[in-house]
Amino acid sequence: MVKAEVSLKRDQITFSARKKILDRIIAVLLLASTIAFCGCAFWNKEAVVFHAINYPAPKPHRESPISDTIMVYRFLMDSSVDTHYLLISDSKTKTKAVSHHAWVQDPSEMVTELVTRDIESSGLFQKAVDQTSNVPYRYALEGTIRKFEGEINNGNGSSLIESEVKLIDFEPESVGQKELIKKVYTIKTPSTDTNPESLVKALNAGVRELSEKIRNDAKLSLTKGTY
């Protein structure tokens, strides 16, 4: 009887010890799995680089502003332009999205915001507003982005922006002057190299040039007649 009790206690101790070891093993495996999962999530998050288009606003014009308000409609985006990731094309392959280089915002929204800000900051018009505004306006600017990508040709990098822009006068003095500008802008900007970061910088410079050309042409069309 005593031997049986001793044997039972030994079995209980052995079972308890094994259970503790098994619990520790399970805990270690769960911890390892959690670390691995978090590590992968952290790595994936770190691997994606987010880019924004931005640059300093232009200085005010010395001339008196055009005494009317202009509304900048949100630029539309051609279906071929990726709204999430940087597009890069080269002479050997088709245009492709770079999944590790994403935009913080839809490029069409960034272009619209910058063009509106630049017109307002330059003082070209009495006031520049976007589509969220209820302010009455006479002029409207609308555009469509057809190309917004980096290019690699023969080892050289550049950016390509192609946009059709219209400037509309809703109170023309005579018939036929309602559409003051209808123009396709094609802007290519050299990049220092072919890295995605450099191509984004080139696109940044390209948007700045696009905005400046739009302002110059708007000024010309309104001061010297129909563009």
C-alpha positions, 0 to 999 in steps of 0.5 A: 500500500505504501509503495503504491502511494509512493509510486502514485506521488512520483507519477503525479510529480512527473506529470506535473513536471512534464506539464510545466515543461510543456506549458513553457514550450508552448509559451515560448512558441507563442512568444516566438510566433508573436515576435515573428508576426510583429517583426514581419508587420514592422518590416513591411511597414518600414519597407514601404516609403511614402512620398508627397509632392510639395515645394515652397509657395511662389512669391506675390506678383508685383502687378495688381491682381485680376479682380475676379475669383478663380475656382480650381476644379479638382484635377482628374486622373487618367485611368492609366495613372496609378493613384497609390504607387509611383509609376516607373517606365523604361525602354525595355519593360512596360510602365509598372507600379513600385509597390514599396514607394507609395503616395501619401495622397492621390497625386491628382489631389496634391496637384490640385491643392498646389496649383490652387495654393500657388495661384492664391499665393502669387496674387494673380487673382483676387482670390483662388478657391477650390470646389469646397468653397461657396464663394461666387467665381467668374473663372474656372480652371480644370485639368486632367493628368494623363501621365505622372511617372518616372522614366528610365532611358539608357540609364538616365532618369527623368520624370514625365508629367502630361496634363490637359488644362482648360481656363474657362470664363463664365462671363465672356464679353463676346461669344467664343471667349468662354474657353480662354485656355485649352492646352496640353502641358508635357513636362520632362524633368531630369533626375540625378539618378534612377532611384525612386527617391530621385524620380519623385524629386523630379516629379516634384520639380515638374509639378512646380513647373506645371503650376508656373506655366499655368499661371503664366498662360492664365495671365497672358490670356487675360491681359492680352486676349484669348490664348 
